[in-house]
Amino acid sequence: MLQTKEKNKREKYDVVSNAVIILFAVLNLFPLYWLFTSSLKNSSDVIKMPPDWWPRTFTFSNYTDVFNNQPALRWTFNSLYVAGVSTILVVIASSMAAYAFSKLNFFGKNLLFVIFISSLMVPKEVMIVPLYRISQDLGMVNSLWGMIWPNVATAFGVFLLKGFFDGVPDALREAARIDGAGEVRTFLQILLPIVKPGIGALFILNFVQVWNDYLWQLVVGQDKNVKTLMVGIATLMQDLNPNFAYKMAGATVAAVPMLLIFLLFQRYFTRGIAGGAVKE
């Protein structure tokens, strides 16, 4: 009898918790729904009150105008290139540094790691002026590489992946050394596949961060053909007579790659967050 009551309580609790989860999911998805449906409306229908929750007439002219009147394809390529190359370089550099801090012994390792991680407390906005001066001296202003290299120099990836490398038993590395594997082979073929969930999580987080890195890309990418999608779409918002549906279409184009990246790497992202949260 007692077990039946407890079972009923758990079932009621599950119903309530699932209802709350569904409610929050709908609330979080609503902005995306409104963004997409508004991009298929006329400009006057976007701001009308009361609003039309579903477009009365569908029009794709907003999307064609974005790509015909603006170099949106070029902006999209620039964003994908900057975010993709930056993320790949961050994964390579962070995985090697995290492996060194976690598994190798060298003088001043702990102090160096503390100093390295302390850089996370310095906001990027503080470094805008010196970063711009350095980029200018290196001739990287108005170039995609001027947007890439400052995003590679980050300690967050090292901090994230070090936790995953710390969770790998040292006995596994010692066994590889006994079998004749060198340091590079041990890192690439044995330990790196084990921390793959952490790499997936880092890939998503860093890709999204670089994709949305509006300020630095605005400062460095001054030429119209060098702008990234976020900066280019933002210029559409500065019209004196704004076409809101046109802007919604541009914002939708900027949001779609993020959704695709998350869907592709969702499995690794979930495993990475869960693996990083549980330590033996």
C-alpha positions in Angstrom: 0.0 0.0 0.0 2.8 2.4 0.9 4.7 1.5 -2.3 1.5 2.3 -4.3 1.2 5.7 -2.7 4.8 6.5 -3.4 4.4 5.3 -7.0 1.4 7.6 -7.4 3.3 10.5 -6.0 6.2 9.9 -8.4 3.8 9.7 -11.3 2.1 13.0 -10.3 5.5 14.6 -9.8 6.6 13.4 -13.3 3.5 14.8 -14.9 4.0 18.2 -13.2 7.7 18.3 -14.0 7.2 17.3 -17.6 4.5 20.0 -18.0 6.9 22.7 -16.6 9.7 21.5 -18.9 7.4 21.6 -21.9 6.2 25.1 -20.9 9.8 26.4 -20.7 10.7 24.7 -24.0 7.8 26.5 -25.7 8.8 29.8 -24.2 12.4 29.4 -25.4 11.3 28.3 -28.9 8.8 31.1 -29.3 11.4 33.8 -30.3 12.7 31.5 -33.0 9.1 30.8 -34.2 8.3 34.6 -34.3 11.6 35.4 -36.0 11.0 32.8 -38.8 7.3 33.6 -39.4 8.0 37.4 -39.3 10.6 36.9 -42.1 7.8 35.5 -44.3 5.5 38.5 -43.8 5.2 42.0 -45.2 6.8 44.7 -43.2 3.5 46.3 -42.1 2.3 42.9 -40.8 5.2 42.5 -38.5 4.4 45.5 -36.4 0.6 45.5 -36.6 -1.4 45.2 -33.4 -2.9 42.8 -32.5 -0.2 40.7 -34.2 -0.8 37.9 -36.7 0.5 34.8 -35.0 0.6 33.1 -38.4 1.4 34.9 -41.7 -1.8 35.5 -43.7 0.3 35.5 -46.9 3.7 34.0 -47.3 6.4 35.9 -49.2 10.0 34.9 -49.7 10.9 38.2 -51.3 12.6 39.3 -48.0 15.2 36.5 -48.4 15.7 37.2 -52.1 16.2 40.9 -51.3 18.8 40.1 -48.6 20.9 38.1 -51.1 20.3 40.3 -54.1 20.8 43.7 -52.5 23.6 42.8 -50.1 26.6 40.5 -50.3 25.0 38.1 -47.9 26.6 35.0 -49.4 30.0 36.6 -48.9 29.1 37.5 -45.4 28.0 34.0 -44.7 31.2 32.5 -46.1 33.2 35.0 -44.0 31.4 34.0 -40.8 31.7 30.3 -41.5 35.4 30.6 -42.4 36.3 32.8 -39.3 34.3 30.7 -36.9 35.3 27.3 -38.4 39.1 28.0 -38.7 39.2 29.7 -35.2 37.4 26.8 -33.6 39.7 24.2 -35.2 42.8 26.1 -34.1 41.4 26.5 -30.6 40.7 22.8 -30.4 44.2 21.9 -31.6 46.0 24.4 -29.3 43.7 23.8 -26.3 43.9 20.0 -26.4 47.7 20.0 -26.6 48.0 22.6 -23.8 45.4 20.8 -21.6 47.3 17.5 -22.1 50.6 19.1 -21.1 49.1 20.7 -17.9 47.3 17.5 -17.0 49.8 14.7 -17.8 53.2 16.2 -18.1 55.5 17.3 -15.3 57.6 20.4 -15.8 58.9 23.3 -13.6 56.3 25.8 -12.6 53.3 23.9 -14.1 50.8 24.8 -11.4 51.8 28.5 -11.2 51.8 28.8 -15.0 48.3 27.2 -15.1 47.0 29.6 -12.5 48.4 32.6 -14.5 47.1 31.2 -17.7 43.6 30.7 -16.3 43.6 34.1 -14.7 43.4 35.6 -18.2 39.8 34.5 -18.2 39.0 37.3 -15.8 40.2 40.0 -18.3 37.3 41.0 -20.6 38.1 41.1 -24.2 36.8 44.7 -24.5 39.7 45.8 -22.4 42.2 44.5 -25.0 40.4 45.9 -28.0 42.8 48.9 -28.5 46.1 46.9 -28.1 44.7 44.1 -30.2 43.8 46.5 -32.9 47.3 48.1 -32.8 49.0 44.8 -33.1 46.7 43.7 -35.9 47.4 47.0 -37.7 51.1 46.5 -37.3 50.9 43.0 -38.7 48.7 44.1 -41.6 45.7 42.1 -40.6 43.1 44.9 -40.4 40.4 44.3 -43.0 41.3 40.7 -43.3 39.7 37.5 -42.0 42.9 36.4 -40.3 42.7 39.5 -38.2 39.4 38.2 -36.8 40.7 34.6 -36.4 44.0 34.9 -34.4 42.8 36.9 -31.4 40.0 34.3 -30.9 42.6 31.4 -30.8 44.4 32.9 -27.9 41.9 31.9 -25.2 42.3 29.9 -22.0 38.8 28.6 -21.8 39.4 25.6 -24.0 42.4 24.6 -21.9 40.4 24.9 -18.7 37.6 22.8 -20.1 39.7 20.0 -21.6 42.1 19.8 -18.7 39.2 18.5 -16.6 38.6 15.7 -19.1 42.3 14.8 -19.3 42.4 14.7 -15.5 39.6 12.1 -15.6 41.8 9.7 -17.7 43.7 7.3 -15.4 47.5 7.8 -15.5 47.8 4.0 -15.7 46.5 4.1 -19.3 49.2 6.5 -20.3 51.9 4.4 -18.5 50.6 1.2 -20.3 51.0 3.0 -23.6 54.5 4.0 -22.8 55.4 0.4 -21.8 54.1 -0.8 -25.2 56.5 1.6 -26.9 54.1 4.4 -27.8 55.8 7.9 -27.8 54.3 11.0 -26.3 52.7 12.2 -29.6 51.2 8.7 -30.3 49.9 8.4 -26.8 48.2 11.8 -27.1 46.7 11.4 -30.6 45.7 7.7 -30.6 44.9 6.9 -27.0 43.9 9.9 -24.8 42.5 12.2 -27.5 39.7 9.8 -28.5 38.7 9.4 -24.9 38.1 13.2 -24.4 36.1 13.4 -27.6 33.0 14.5 -25.8 34.9 17.4 -24.3 36.2 18.4 -27.7 32.6 18.3 -29.1 31.4 20.6 -26.3 34.4 23.0 -26.8 33.7 23.0 -30.6 30.1 24.1 -30.1 30.8 26.7 -27.4 33.7 28.3 -29.2 32.0 28.2 -32.6 29.0 30.0 -31.2 31.2 32.5 -29.3 33.2 33.4 -32.4 30.1 33.5 -34.6 28.5 36.1 -32.3 31.8 38.0 -31.7 30.3 41.3 -33.0 32.5 43.9 -31.5 35.9 42.7 -32.7 34.6 41.7 -36.1 33.1 45.2 -36.4 36.4 46.9 -35.5 38.7 44.8 -37.8 36.3 44.1 -40.7 35.7 47.6 -42.1 35.4 46.8 -45.8 32.0 45.7 -46.9 33.3 42.4 -48.5 35.2 41.5 -45.3 32.2 41.9 -43.0 30.9 38.8 -41.3 27.2 37.9 -41.3 26.5 39.3 -37.8 28.1 42.7 -38.7 26.5 42.8 -42.1 23.1 42.0 -40.8 23.5 44.7 -38.1 24.0 47.3 -40.9 20.5 46.5 -42.1 19.2 47.7 -38.7 20.5 51.2 -39.3 18.1 52.3 -42.0 16.0 55.4 -41.3 12.9 53.7 -42.8 13.3 50.2 -41.6 11.8 47.2 -43.3 11.3 44.9 -40.3 10.4 41.8 -42.3 13.6 42.3 -44.3 15.6 42.5 -41.1 13.9 39.4 -39.7 14.9 37.5 -42.8 18.5 38.6 -42.3 18.4 37.6 -38.7 17.0 34.2 -39.7 19.9 33.7 -42.1 22.3 34.5 -39.3 20.6 32.1 -36.9 20.2 29.0 -39.1 23.9 28.0 -39.1 24.0 28.1 -35.3 21.0 25.7 -35.1 22.6 23.3 -37.6 25.9 23.3 -35.7 24.1 22.6 -32.4 22.0 19.8 -33.9 25.1 18.1 -35.5 27.1 18.2 -32.3 24.3 17.9 -29.8 25.3 14.4 -28.8 28.9 15.4 -28.1 27.8 18.6 -26.4 25.5 16.7 -24.0 28.1 14.0 -23.2 30.7 16.7 -22.8 28.7 18.7 -20.3 27.7 15.6 -18.4 31.2 14.2 -18.4 32.7 17.5 -17.2 30.3 17.6 -14.4 30.9 14.2 -13.0 34.3 13.4 -11.4 35.3 10.2 -9.7 
